[in-house]
């Protein structure tokens, strides 16, 4: 469908001349002799641009623009005001406040008008192309998520069967070496099942709708600490998190990020000292920077980017439990909040995971 331009003027000769100047094979022109007729056209169809006369009997161009801005359908349609005579500064200001993208004085230079209109038509066409591509991408992502869910289910069923039969065989096996091999195979099936579940969590982290609102960071951290109290007690860990601010975020997603980061701090603790985990937030001008600091085993700074990859591991499979996807999920969640996440580490001394969230700092 070609972009449509609405030309509004109470004088027929002006409608005729403007139409003659702007006609072309890549657009449709619609004319209206007054404000009421213009609003009826806007209700009936979609428009890329409105050329609006200011001085019209019955309803002025300013009144038409004000009504357009109250409708969700028309509030974003660009308006070029056209006025007769020398424009007063107050009128031009009112036009821009009403949402005008330009304010022209009659007599209008046809070349200048065509140039301005062509710019807005190109922008409109580009926006429509982007919107169509976004819809296709959304549909493709939905298909891929459904495909991943079905594949995950189909993969886990035979894995469960393999593990079950291996367990039955192992119960009757007397050869210790064979029992050991069976144990290796069962452990591999278990790890594969864990990874399949982790991949589904990663996919959902990029698709779930976000409900961004003002939430209490203190309350979220307290909830995470309560959920991890058994692990904290077993490790003798101390979590320091007080006087945290209210921030703008999706509460469930933020809780998932902090639970991953604090659980990692507990997991990668140093064996020779009491684990201490500190959660803090600092206003950075455009939002908040949240940090989770620990005194654990740390990591080599050269791996600071790699650890956020899917299935990234800096240690052997047998050293620490986990799917290797938790930080990748954190990275995806923070990116969907239009923030960023990064890490700093020193081997043997601990690590700091920081992430930023936009939004006006709230005391």
C-alpha positions in Angstrom: 0.0 0.0 0.0 1.4 3.4 -1.0 1.8 6.1 1.6 -1.0 8.6 1.8 -0.8 12.4 2.2 -3.7 14.4 3.5 -3.9 18.0 2.2 -6.3 20.2 4.2 -7.2 23.7 3.0 -10.5 25.6 2.7 -9.6 27.2 -0.6 -10.1 24.9 -3.7 -7.3 26.7 -5.6 -4.8 25.9 -2.9 -5.8 22.2 -2.8 -5.4 22.1 -6.6 -1.9 23.7 -6.6 -0.6 21.6 -3.7 -1.9 18.4 -5.2 -0.3 19.3 -8.6 3.1 20.0 -6.9 3.0 16.8 -4.8 1.5 14.2 -7.1 3.7 11.2 -8.0 3.5 7.5 -8.7 4.8 6.5 -5.2 2.0 8.2 -3.2 -1.7 8.7 -2.9 -3.1 12.3 -2.3 -6.3 12.9 -0.3 -7.8 16.4 0.0 -10.1 17.8 2.6 -11.8 21.3 2.4 -11.9 21.8 6.2 -11.1 20.5 9.7 -14.1 18.3 10.2 -13.6 16.6 6.8 -9.9 16.1 7.6 -10.8 14.4 10.9 -13.2 12.1 9.0 -10.5 11.1 6.5 -8.1 10.5 9.4 -10.6 8.1 11.0 -11.2 6.2 7.8 -7.5 5.6 6.8 -3.8 5.8 7.7 -1.7 8.7 6.5 2.1 9.2 6.3 1.8 13.0 6.5 -0.8 15.9 6.9 -0.4 19.3 5.2 -2.6 21.5 7.3 -3.8 25.0 6.6 -3.8 27.2 9.8 -6.6 29.7 9.0 -9.8 27.9 8.2 -13.4 28.7 9.0 -15.2 26.6 11.6 -12.1 24.7 12.8 -8.6 26.0 12.6 -5.5 23.9 11.8 -4.4 24.2 15.4 -7.7 22.7 16.6 -7.4 19.8 14.2 -3.8 19.2 15.4 -4.9 19.2 19.0 -7.7 16.6 18.3 -5.2 14.5 16.3 -2.9 14.4 19.3 -5.7 13.0 21.5 -6.1 9.9 19.3 -3.8 7.0 19.5 -4.2 6.4 15.8 -3.2 9.9 14.7 -1.1 11.3 17.4 2.2 10.3 15.7 1.2 11.4 12.2 3.6 14.3 11.1 2.0 17.6 10.5 3.3 20.4 8.3 1.4 23.7 9.0 0.9 26.1 6.1 -0.2 29.7 6.9 -0.9 32.8 4.8 1.0 36.0 5.4 3.9 36.6 7.8 3.7 34.1 10.6 3.7 35.4 14.1 6.2 33.9 16.5 3.4 33.0 18.9 1.5 31.1 16.1 4.6 29.3 15.0 5.3 28.3 18.6 1.7 27.1 19.1 2.1 25.0 15.9 5.2 23.3 17.1 3.6 22.7 20.5 0.7 21.1 18.7 3.1 18.6 17.2 4.1 20.2 13.9 7.3 19.1 12.3 7.4 22.2 10.1 5.7 25.6 9.7 5.6 27.1 6.2 4.4 30.5 5.0 2.4 31.0 1.8 3.3 31.4 -1.0 5.1 28.1 -0.6 8.1 27.3 -2.7 7.1 24.1 -4.6 10.7 22.7 -4.6 11.1 23.2 -0.9 7.7 21.7 -0.2 8.4 18.6 -2.4 11.8 18.1 -0.7 10.3 18.2 2.8 7.5 15.9 1.9 9.8 13.4 0.2 11.9 13.2 3.4 8.8 12.3 5.5 7.6 9.8 2.9 11.0 8.0 3.0 10.9 7.9 6.8 7.4 6.5 6.7 8.4 3.8 4.2 11.4 2.9 6.3 9.4 2.7 9.4 6.8 0.5 7.8 9.6 -1.8 6.4 11.1 -2.0 9.9 7.7 -2.8 11.4 7.1 -5.6 8.9 10.5 -7.0 9.6 9.9 -6.9 13.3 6.6 -8.7 12.9 8.3 -11.4 10.9 11.2 -11.7 13.4 8.6 -12.0 16.2 6.8 -14.7 14.4 10.1 -16.5 13.6 11.2 -16.3 17.3 7.9 -17.7 18.4 8.3 -20.6 16.0 11.8 -21.2 17.2 10.8 -21.2 20.8 8.0 -23.7 20.1 10.5 -25.8 18.1 12.9 -25.7 21.0 10.2 -26.8 23.5 9.1 -29.7 21.3 12.7 -30.8 20.6 13.6 -30.5 24.3 10.6 -32.7 25.2 11.5 -35.2 22.5 15.1 -35.3 23.7 14.4 -35.7 27.3 12.1 -38.6 26.9 14.7 -41.0 25.5 17.3 -39.6 28.0 15.0 -40.6 30.9 14.5 -44.0 29.3 18.3 -44.5 28.9 19.0 -43.4 32.5 16.2 -45.7 33.8 17.4 -48.8 32.0 21.1 -48.1 32.9 20.0 -47.9 36.5 18.3 -51.2 36.3 21.3 -52.8 34.6 23.6 -51.3 37.2 21.7 -52.8 40.1 22.4 -56.4 38.8 25.9 -55.7 37.6 28.6 -57.3 39.8 31.7 -56.2 37.8 32.8 -52.9 39.5 34.4 -51.5 36.4 31.2 -52.1 34.4 29.2 -50.5 37.2 31.5 -47.5 37.0 31.0 -47.2 33.3 27.3 -47.4 33.7 27.6 -44.6 36.3 29.5 -42.4 33.9 26.7 -43.0 31.3 24.0 -42.1 33.7 25.8 -39.0 34.8 26.2 -38.0 31.2 22.4 -38.4 30.6 21.7 -36.4 33.7 24.0 -33.6 32.6 22.4 -33.6 29.1 18.9 -33.3 30.7 20.1 -30.3 32.9 21.5 -28.6 29.8 18.3 -29.0 27.9 16.4 -27.4 30.7 18.9 -24.6 30.9 18.5 -23.9 27.2 14.8 -23.6 27.6 15.3 -21.2 30.5 17.7 -19.2 28.3 15.1 -19.1 25.5 12.3 -18.0 27.9 14.5 -15.2 29.3 14.6 -13.6 25.9 10.8 -13.9 25.3 8.9 -13.4 28.5 7.1 -10.0 28.7 8.7 -7.5 31.1 6.6 -5.5 33.5 9.0 -2.6 34.3 7.9 -0.5 37.2 9.3 1.0 40.4 10.4 -1.9 42.7 12.3 -2.2 45.9 15.8 -3.5 45.3 16.1 -4.1 49.1 13.0 -6.3 49.1 14.2 -8.3 46.1 17.6 -9.0 47.7 16.0 -9.9 51.0 13.8 -12.4 49.1 16.8 -13.9 47.4 18.7 -14.2 50.7 15.7 -15.9 52.2 15.5 -18.4 49.3 19.2 -19.2 49.7 19.3 -19.3 53.5 20.1 -23.1 53.6 23.1 -22.7 51.2 24.2 -19.6 53.2 24.0 -21.5 56.5 25.9 -24.5 55.1 28.7 -22.2 53.8 28.6 -19.9 56.8 28.2 -17.0 54.4 27.4 -13.4 55.3 25.3 -11.3 52.9 25.7 -7.5 53.4 22.8 -5.7 51.7 21.2 -2.7 53.4 19.7 0.6 52.5 19.2 -0.4 48.8 17.1 2.0 46.7 13.9 1.7 44.6 14.7 1.1 41.0 12.9 0.7 37.6 12.9 -3.0 36.6 10.8 -6.1 36.1 10.8 -7.6 39.6 10.8 -11.3 38.6 13.6 -10.9 36.1 15.7 -8.8 38.5 15.2 -11.4 41.3 16.4 -14.1 38.9 19.6 -12.1 38.0 20.4 -11.5 41.7 19.7 -15.1 42.6 22.1 -16.3 40.0 24.9 -13.8 41.0 24.6 -14.5 44.7 24.3 -18.3 44.2 27.5 -18.1 42.1 29.3 -16.2 44.9 28.3 -19.0 47.3 29.3 -21.7 44.8 32.7 -20.3 44.0 33.7 -19.5 47.5 37.3 -19.8 48.8 37.8 -22.8 51.1 40.0 -21.0 53.6 37.7 -18.0 54.6 34.2 -17.1 55.5 32.2 -16.1 52.3 31.2 -12.5 52.3 28.8 -11.2 49.7 28.0 -7.5 49.4 25.2 -6.1 47.3 25.3 -2.3 46.6 23.7 0.2 44.2 25.1 3.5 43.0 23.3 6.2 41.0 25.2 6.8 37.8 23.2 9.8 36.3 21.1 7.8 33.9 20.0 5.1 36.3 21.6 2.7 38.8 24.7 0.5 38.8 24.2 -2.6 40.9 27.2 -4.6 42.1 27.5 -8.0 43.7 31.0 -8.4 45.3 32.4 -11.5 46.9 35.7 -12.7 48.4 35.7 -16.1 46.7 38.1 -17.8 44.3 37.8 -15.0 41.6 38.8 -15.5 38.0 41.4 -14.4 35.5 40.3 -11.0 34.0 41.0 -12.3 30.5 37.8 -14.4 30.9 35.6 -11.5 31.8 33.7 -11.5 28.5 33.7 -15.3 28.0 31.9 -16.1 31.3 28.6 -14.6 29.9 28.5 -17.1 27.0 26.1 -20.0 26.8 27.6 -23.1 28.5 30.7 -21.2 29.3 32.7 -22.8 32.2 36.1 -21.8 33.6 36.4 -25.0 35.7 36.1 -28.7 35.0 32.7 -30.5 35.0 33.5 -32.2 38.3 34.8 -29.2 40.2 31.5 -27.2 40.4 27.9 -28.1 39.7 25.9 -26.1 37.3 24.7 -25.9 33.7 27.0 -23.1 32.6 24.1 -21.0 31.4 23.2 -18.8 34.5 25.3 -15.8 33.6 24.1 -16.0 30.0 20.6 -15.7 31.2 21.6 -12.7 33.4 23.2 -11.1 30.4 20.0 -11.6 28.3 17.7 -10.2 31.0 19.9 -7.1 31.6 20.1 -6.4 27.9 16.3 -6.6 27.6 16.2 -3.9 30.3 18.5 -1.8 28.0 21.3 -2.1 30.5 24.6 -3.9 30.4 26.4 -6.4 32.6 30.1 -6.9 33.2 32.5 -8.6 35.6 35.9 -8.0 37.3 37.9 -10.7 39.0 41.2 -11.3 40.7 42.3 -15.0 41.0 42.2 -16.0 44.7 40.7 -12.7 45.9 37.2 -12.6 44.6 34.9 -11.1 41.9 32.6 -8.2 41.3 29.6 -8.5 39.0 28.1 -5.2 38.0 25.0 -4.4 35.9 23.4 -1.1 35.0 19.7 -0.4 34.7 18.3 2.8 33.2 15.7 5.0 34.9 15.7 8.1 37.0 17.4 7.4 40.4 14.8 7.1 43.2 15.7 7.8 46.8 
